């Protein structure tokens, strides 16, 4: 899993059919030990995260499994909202 911060959301007027009804969020990977920010990417939101919240993101086949849609073209999914961390 990757620790990220939600920095925005994405609207798509046309998209692959299995993505209908899914909330797409822009997340940026963060390094909690240095507070450095890294690349940003789009992840499907499984937990109702909001902009500015720190989240846990899973990628690859684990992201598709989190959605229970194995044939969906998803490679990143928000699977948790972080309440606190020790670092």
Secondary structure, DSSP 8 states (H G I E B T S, - for coil): -EEEEEEEEE--SS--GGGTT-EEEEEEEEETTTTEEEEEEEEEESS---TT-EEEEEETHHHHHHHT-TTS---EEEEEE-S----
